[in-house]
């Protein structure tokens, strides 16, 4: 049974930089992560995939072309050595042409000098790569990040496996309404599966969901409100974390709400 918790106030809401500070820097690059640290965001959200060669890379899409235009096809058809030869920042600006696809280990090294939360989204492979959750937990433990991390995924069996094998590691179930999933009640679903948090697309979140989840000891972390009105609404609802592309705006609005 999860511990009952009171409803959080807006001044307790944390701000996570989605894919790093991706409104100001190329997403999921070390430049974006460094900028999130400069902004004093409460956390960083990122995406991790396990390649066939055993590398844990940071990249959102399951195909190349959008942020790494020098490559095409599935990310799982390439080795890390091949991927590293191409720019992951030139698509954003020539200023960032030297940015490469990072590894999870590089990000963990960067985070050793701060107390930020790391939200690792596990990307789902094509069915032939298993064990990404074990590899990620292994690295988090190696870098002593167990107490300031959360692992999230749309592939909820990853999360169930983590809670079974590593119950002390917090997990958040990503949810998006257009996936066609039939989950009658998000809070009940999270509680039944021993998930620590719901990572819901922000238009799905209302006062009823937040209050029920909090009564059940489940955090509500929302993605990705990027406009002022949407961020303010999430603050008013008292969500636990806002995962946003515009971390600077999120911090500004959150801090302004604290002074009221």
Rosetta blueprint (number, residue, H / E / L):
1 X L
2 X L
3 X L
4 X L
5 X L
6 X L
7 X L
8 X L
9 X L
10 X H
11 X H
12 X H
13 X L
14 X E
15 X E
16 X E
17 X E
18 X E
19 X L
20 X L
21 X L
22 X L
23 X L
24 X L
25 X L
26 X L
27 X L
28 X L
29 X L
30 X H
31 X H
32 X H
33 X H
34 X H
35 X H
36 X H
37 X H
38 X H
39 X L
40 X L
41 X L
42 X L
43 X E
44 X E
45 X E
46 X E
47 X E
48 X E
49 X E
50 X E
51 X L
52 X L
53 X L
54 X L
55 X L
56 X E
57 X E
58 X E
59 X L
60 X L
61 X L
62 X L
63 X E
64 X L
65 X L
66 X L
67 X L
68 X L
69 X L
70 X L
71 X L
72 X L
73 X L
74 X E
75 X H
76 X H
77 X H
78 X L
79 X L
80 X H
81 X H
82 X H
83 X H
84 X H
85 X L
86 X L
87 X L
88 X L
89 X L
90 X L
91 X L
92 X L
93 X L
94 X H
95 X H
96 X H
97 X L
98 X L
99 X L
100 X L
101 X L
102 X L
103 X E
104 X H
105 X H
106 X H
107 X H
108 X H
109 X H
110 X H
111 X H
112 X H
113 X H
114 X L
115 X L
116 X L
117 X E
118 X E
119 X E
120 X E
121 X E
122 X E
123 X L
124 X L
125 X L
126 X L
127 X L
128 X L
129 X L
130 X L
131 X L
132 X H
133 X H
134 X H
135 X H
136 X H
137 X H
138 X H
139 X H
140 X H
141 X H
142 X H
143 X L
144 X L
145 X L
146 X H
147 X H
148 X H
149 X E
150 X E
151 X E
152 X E
153 X E
154 X L
155 X L
156 X H
157 X H
158 X H
159 X H
160 X H
161 X H
162 X H
163 X H
164 X H
165 X H
166 X L
167 X L
168 X L
169 X L
170 X L
171 X E
172 X E
173 X E
174 X E
175 X E
176 X L
177 X H
178 X H
179 X H
180 X L
181 X L
182 X L
183 X L
184 X L
185 X L
186 X H
187 X H
188 X H
189 X H
190 X H
191 X H
192 X H
193 X L
194 X L
195 X L
196 X L
197 X E
198 X E
199 X E
200 X E
201 X E
202 X H
203 X H
204 X H
205 X L
206 X L
207 X H
208 X H
209 X H
210 X H
211 X H
212 X H
213 X H
214 X H
215 X H
216 X L
217 X L
218 X L
219 X E
220 X E
221 X E
222 X E
223 X E
224 X L
225 X L
226 X L
227 X L
228 X H
229 X H
230 X H
231 X H
232 X H
233 X H
234 X H
235 X H
236 X H
237 X H
238 X L
239 X L
240 X L
241 X E
242 X E
243 X E
244 X E
245 X L
246 X L
247 X H
248 X H
249 X H
250 X H
251 X H
252 X H
253 X H
254 X H
255 X H
256 X H
257 X H
258 X H
259 X L
260 X L
